[in-house]
């Protein structure tokens, strides 16, 4: 069987580096193209010494050149820029897996409201499949354009959707408090993300109007079978390189027990290769999931307030980005879903 030819567009960021790490060891994928305006012409090992033995070299991002070399293109680009490559690559028959936010929202008006500009390719929103395999596996198998789920959203949607589908929680009063490592901000030099500013510091940011909020609300509404819902989302920056922990509070339906909550999570995910539901009484910890494609989920029930407490942890660069993208690649190419991810 011929290997799948993969291009990584925008390969010099953290998500691009993680894609390279995963795909170089994937038994059925060959990286044929890595692009970067900043490093064009340089050997891969110059930017990332860990890949010194690779013969790959960065090239400038040219659509025709990418299309000639790749069956699948990963877009590890900023929002707004990704669509500029997605459209012509799709036209040339290349399947596209977008790690940016350009195609996650189904409503162009919502995108404009949160991203401050009209959507660059609104006609594609109805064709993009949301890249969360545990929710959309069958649709992903035939997708030409995949909009990979965001890191914060994945950590919130996976535990919460299972309980909304099971009818164990109300759609009102949902709140999530999430903590993310600094790599979630991207590979850039910015004062608030340099070591002296982040070290020994835990701080919230974008506590209203965060760009991931409509993505989370969209997917939770779909899980609950309602037109829309509103929730609170409070992200924090913590001084670790990678990892996200989310604590989600839900209002339990009357009579729901902890055993039922735990049972619903296990029913949803016991057969999933990359979701680990913890035993009752255990809560998620980022140190158990970094450098893996696993989302770990724990739960509790506060009988005094009637609230379900969900705890989830994942690696923001793997299950929250590049690992999830590889999982989607495996699905669209008919490969074993866990290939290159164990």
GUTIKOL-925958 format. One line per field, with one value per residue (C-alpha): residue number from 1; residue in one letter; x, y, z negated. Coordinates in Angstrom, 1 decimal. Each point is the difference from the previous one (the first is absolute). Example, Ala and Ser with C-alpha at 12.3 -4.5 7.8 and 13.67 -1.06 7.14 Angstrom:
<palos>
k [1 2] .
r [a s] .
east [12.3 1.4] .
north [-4.5 3.4] .
up [-7.8 0.7] .
</palos>
This chain:
<palos>
k [1 2 3 4 5 6 7 8 9 10 11 12 13 14 15 16 17 18 19 20 21 22 23 24 25 26 27 28 29 30 31 32 33 34 35 36 37 38 39 40 41 42 43 44 45 46 47 48 49 50 51 52 53 54 55 56 57 58 59 60 61 62 63 64 65 66 67 68 69 70 71 72 73 74 75 76 77 78 79 80 81 82 83 84 85 86 87 88 89 90 91 92 93 94 95 96 97 98 99 100 101 102 103 104 105 106 107 108 109 110 111 112 113 114 115 116 117 118 119 120 121 122 123 124 125 126 127 128 129 130 131 132 133 134 135 136 137 138 139 140 141 142 143 144 145 146 147 148 149 150 151 152 153 154 155 156 157 158 159 160 161 162 163 164 165 166 167 168 169 170 171 172 173 174 175 176 177 178 179 180 181 182 183 184 185 186 187 188 189 190 191 192 193 194 195 196 197 198 199 200 201 202 203 204 205 206 207 208 209 210 211 212 213 214 215 216 217 218 219 220 221 222 223 224 225 226 227 228 229 230 231 232 233 234 235 236 237 238 239 240 241 242 243 244 245 246 247 248 249 250 251 252 253 254 255 256 257 258 259 260 261 262 263 264 265 266 267 268 269 270 271 272 273 274 275 276 277 278 279 280 281 282 283 284 285 286 287 288 289 290 291 292 293 294 295 296 297 298 299 300 301 302 303 304 305 306 307 308 309 310 311 312 313 314 315 316 317 318 319 320 321 322 323 324 325 326 327 328 329 330 331 332 333 334 335 336 337 338 339 340 341 342] .
r [x x x x x x x x x x x x x x x x x x x x x x x x x x x x x x x x x x x x x x x x x x x x x x x x x x x x x x x x x x x x x x x x x x x x x x x x x x x x x x x x x x x x x x x x x x x x x x x x x x x x x x x x x x x x x x x x x x x x x x x x x x x x x x x x x x x x x x x x x x x x x x x x x x x x x x x x x x x x x x x x x x x x x x x x x x x x x x x x x x x x x x x x x x x x x x x x x x x x x x x x x x x x x x x x x x x x x x x x x x x x x x x x x x x x x x x x x x x x x x x x x x x x x x x x x x x x x x x x x x x x x x x x x x x x x x x x x x x x x x x x x x x x x x x x x x x x x x x x x x x x x x x x x x x x x x x x x x x x x x x x x x x x x x x x x x x x x x x x x x x x x x] .
east [0.0 1.4 0.6 -2.2 1.8 -0.4 0.9 0.2 -0.7 1.3 2.3 2.1 -2.4 -0.7 -2.9 2.2 2.9 -2.4 -1.4 3.6 0.8 -3.1 0.1 3.7 -0.8 -3.3 0.4 -2.3 0.7 2.9 0.5 0.7 -0.2 0.5 -0.5 1.1 0.5 2.5 2.1 -0.4 3.1 1.3 0.3 -2.6 2.7 1.1 -3.3 -0.7 3.3 -1.9 -0.6 3.6 0.0 -2.9 0.8 -3.1 0.5 -2.5 -1.4 -2.0 -3.8 -1.0 -3.4 1.0 3.2 -1.9 -2.7 2.6 1.5 -2.8 -3.2 -0.9 1.0 0.1 -0.5 1.8 -0.6 -1.7 -3.7 -0.8 3.2 -1.0 -3.0 2.2 1.7 -3.0 -2.0 2.6 1.3 -3.5 -0.5 3.1 -1.3 2.1 -1.9 0.5 0.3 -0.2 1.3 -1.0 -3.5 -1.0 -2.5 -1.1 -3.0 -3.0 -1.3 2.0 -1.6 1.1 3.6 0.0 -1.3 2.8 2.9 -0.7 -0.1 -2.3 0.6 2.5 -1.8 -3.6 -1.1 2.2 -1.5 -2.8 2.4 2.6 -0.2 0.8 3.2 -1.0 0.0 -1.8 -3.0 0.2 2.0 -2.3 -0.2 3.7 0.7 -1.2 1.0 2.0 0.3 0.5 -0.2 1.9 -1.5 1.8 2.0 -2.2 -3.2 1.2 0.6 -3.5 -2.1 1.1 -1.0 -3.0 -1.6 -0.2 -2.2 -2.2 -0.6 -1.0 -2.3 1.6 0.8 -1.9 1.0 -0.1 2.7 2.9 3.4 3.5 3.3 3.0 3.8 2.4 3.7 1.9 0.4 -3.7 0.9 2.1 3.7 0.6 1.8 -2.5 0.7 -2.8 1.2 3.7 1.4 0.3 -3.7 -1.4 2.1 -1.5 -3.2 -3.6 -2.4 -3.3 -0.4 -2.8 -2.6 -2.8 -0.2 2.8 0.2 -0.4 -3.3 -2.3 1.7 -0.7 -3.6 -0.7 1.1 -1.6 -3.3 0.3 0.6 -3.0 -2.3 -0.8 0.3 2.5 1.2 2.2 2.7 2.9 3.6 2.9 3.5 3.2 3.7 2.2 3.8 0.3 1.1 -2.9 -3.3 -3.5 -2.2 -3.7 -2.5 -3.5 -3.1 -3.4 -3.4 -1.1 -3.5 -2.1 0.9 3.2 2.7 3.7 -0.2 -2.2 2.3 3.0 -1.9 -1.0 3.6 1.1 -2.8 1.1 3.8 0.9 0.6 1.8 3.8 0.8 -2.4 0.7 -2.8 1.5 -1.4 -2.5 1.8 2.9 0.5 2.0 3.7 1.9 3.2 -1.7 -0.8 2.8 1.6 -3.0 -3.2 -2.1 -2.7 -0.4 -3.4 -1.0 -3.3 -1.6 -3.5 -0.6 -3.2 -0.2 -0.3 -1.2 2.9 2.0 3.7 2.0 3.7 1.9 3.6 1.8 3.1 -0.9 2.5 -1.0 -3.7 -0.6 1.5 2.5 -0.7 -3.7 0.9 1.9 -3.0 -2.1 2.5 -0.2 -3.7 -0.2 2.8 -1.6 2.9 -0.1 -1.2 2.8 2.8 2.9 -1.6 0.8] .
north [0.0 3.4 2.4 3.1 3.1 2.8 3.7 2.2 3.6 2.3 -2.7 2.3 0.6 -2.2 -1.9 -0.4 -1.4 -2.4 -1.2 -0.6 -2.0 -2.2 -0.5 -0.8 -3.2 -0.7 -3.4 0.9 3.7 1.8 3.7 1.4 3.7 2.4 3.7 3.1 3.5 0.6 -3.1 -0.5 -1.7 -1.2 -3.6 -1.1 -0.7 3.6 1.2 -3.2 -1.7 -3.0 -0.8 0.4 -3.4 0.8 1.0 2.3 3.6 2.9 1.5 3.1 -0.6 -0.4 -1.6 -1.6 -1.5 -1.4 -1.5 -1.8 -1.6 -0.8 -2.1 1.8 3.4 1.0 3.7 1.1 3.7 3.0 0.5 1.9 -1.2 -3.6 0.6 1.6 -3.4 -2.2 1.2 -0.5 -3.2 -1.5 1.2 -2.0 -3.2 0.1 -0.9 2.6 -0.3 3.4 0.5 3.7 1.3 1.0 -2.7 -1.1 2.3 -0.7 3.6 2.6 2.8 -1.6 -0.3 3.7 1.0 -1.9 0.4 3.5 -0.5 -1.6 -3.7 -0.5 -2.9 -0.3 -2.4 -2.7 0.1 -2.4 -2.5 0.0 -2.9 0.8 -1.9 -1.7 -3.7 -1.1 2.0 0.0 -3.1 -1.3 3.5 0.4 -3.1 1.6 3.7 2.1 2.9 -0.6 2.8 -1.5 0.8 2.5 -0.9 1.6 -1.2 -3.6 0.0 1.3 -1.6 -3.6 -0.3 2.3 -1.3 -3.5 1.2 2.3 -2.9 -2.2 2.7 0.1 3.8 3.2 2.2 3.0 1.1 -1.8 1.4 -1.0 1.1 -1.0 0.3 -0.2 -0.2 2.8 -1.9 0.6 3.6 -1.1 0.2 3.8 2.6 2.0 1.7 -1.7 -3.5 0.3 -2.0 2.8 1.0 -3.5 -1.7 -0.1 1.5 -1.3 2.5 0.0 1.7 0.6 -0.9 1.3 -0.3 -2.5 -1.3 -3.6 0.7 -0.1 -3.3 -1.6 1.3 -1.2 -3.5 -0.3 1.2 -2.6 -2.7 1.1 0.3 3.6 3.0 1.9 0.3 2.4 -0.8 1.6 -0.7 1.3 -1.0 0.4 0.0 -2.2 -0.3 -3.4 -0.6 -2.3 -1.3 1.2 -0.8 0.9 -0.1 0.1 0.6 -1.2 0.1 -3.6 -1.1 -1.0 -3.4 -0.4 -2.0 -0.1 -3.6 1.1 2.8 -2.3 -2.6 2.4 1.0 -3.6 -0.9 2.9 -0.7 -3.4 -1.1 3.2 -0.4 3.5 0.8 -1.4 0.2 -0.3 -2.1 1.8 2.1 0.8 3.4 0.8 1.1 1.5 -1.9 -3.2 1.2 2.2 -1.2 -2.3 0.2 -0.9 2.1 -1.1 0.5 -0.2 1.0 0.8 1.0 2.7 -1.1 3.3 2.2 -2.6 0.6 -2.5 0.8 -1.3 0.0 -0.4 0.2 -0.2 1.1 3.2 -0.8 -3.6 -0.9 3.8 0.5 -2.1 -3.5 0.6 1.0 -3.2 -2.0 1.7 -0.7 -3.7 0.1 1.7 -2.3 -3.2 -0.8 -1.4 3.0 -0.4 -0.2 2.2 1.0 -2.7] .
up [0.0 1.0 -2.8 -0.3 1.1 -2.5 0.1 -3.1 0.9 -2.8 -1.4 -2.1 -2.9 -3.0 1.7 3.1 -2.0 -1.7 3.3 1.2 -3.1 0.4 3.7 0.2 -2.0 1.8 1.8 2.9 0.5 1.8 -0.6 3.5 -0.7 -2.9 0.5 -1.8 1.2 -2.8 0.6 3.7 1.5 -3.4 -1.1 -2.5 -2.6 0.0 -1.4 -2.0 -1.0 -1.3 3.7 1.1 1.7 2.3 3.6 0.2 0.8 -0.5 3.2 0.5 -0.1 3.7 0.7 3.3 -1.5 -3.0 2.2 2.1 -3.0 -2.3 -0.3 -3.3 -1.3 -3.6 -0.5 -3.2 0.7 -1.7 0.4 3.2 1.7 0.0 2.3 2.6 0.5 -0.7 2.9 2.8 -1.4 -0.1 3.6 1.0 -1.7 -3.2 -3.2 -2.6 -3.8 -1.5 -3.6 0.0 -0.9 3.5 0.6 -3.5 -0.2 2.2 -0.1 1.9 -2.0 -3.3 1.4 1.0 -3.5 -1.8 2.5 1.0 3.8 2.6 0.5 2.8 1.6 -1.3 2.8 -1.5 -3.5 0.9 1.4 -2.8 -2.5 -3.6 -0.9 -3.2 0.9 -3.2 1.2 3.8 0.9 2.9 1.6 -0.2 2.0 3.2 -0.8 2.4 -2.4 -3.7 -2.6 -3.0 -3.4 -2.1 -3.1 -2.7 1.9 0.1 -3.7 -0.7 2.7 -0.5 -3.7 0.2 3.3 -1.4 -2.9 2.2 2.4 -2.9 -1.3 -3.4 -0.1 0.7 2.9 -2.3 -2.5 1.7 -1.0 0.8 -1.6 2.1 -0.6 3.0 0.4 1.7 3.3 0.6 0.9 2.9 0.8 -0.1 -1.9 -2.1 -3.3 -2.0 1.1 -0.7 -3.0 -2.6 0.6 0.0 -2.7 -3.5 1.5 0.5 1.6 1.8 3.4 2.5 -2.7 2.3 3.8 0.4 3.6 -1.0 -1.8 3.1 1.1 -3.3 -0.2 3.6 -0.7 -3.4 1.5 2.7 -2.7 -2.0 3.0 -0.5 2.3 -2.2 -3.6 -1.9 -2.5 -1.9 1.0 -2.1 1.4 -2.0 1.0 -2.3 0.1 1.7 3.6 1.0 -1.3 -0.7 -3.0 0.1 -2.9 1.3 -2.2 1.1 -1.7 -0.5 1.0 -3.1 -1.4 2.0 -2.0 0.2 1.2 2.9 0.9 0.0 1.9 2.7 0.5 0.2 2.4 2.2 -0.1 -1.1 3.6 1.0 0.4 -1.1 -2.8 -3.5 -2.5 -3.5 -2.9 -2.2 -2.5 2.4 1.8 3.0 -0.1 2.9 -0.9 1.1 3.5 1.3 3.2 0.5 2.1 -3.1 -1.7 -3.6 -1.7 -3.7 -1.7 -3.3 -1.1 -2.6 -1.7 -2.0 3.1 2.5 2.3 2.0 0.0 3.0 0.1 3.3 1.1 3.4 1.7 1.9 2.8 0.5 -0.7 0.0 3.4 2.0 -1.4 0.6 3.6 0.5 -1.4 2.6 2.7 -0.9 0.4 3.4 1.3 -1.2 -2.4 -3.5 -2.1 -2.5 2.6 -0.9 -3.3 -2.5] .
</palos>
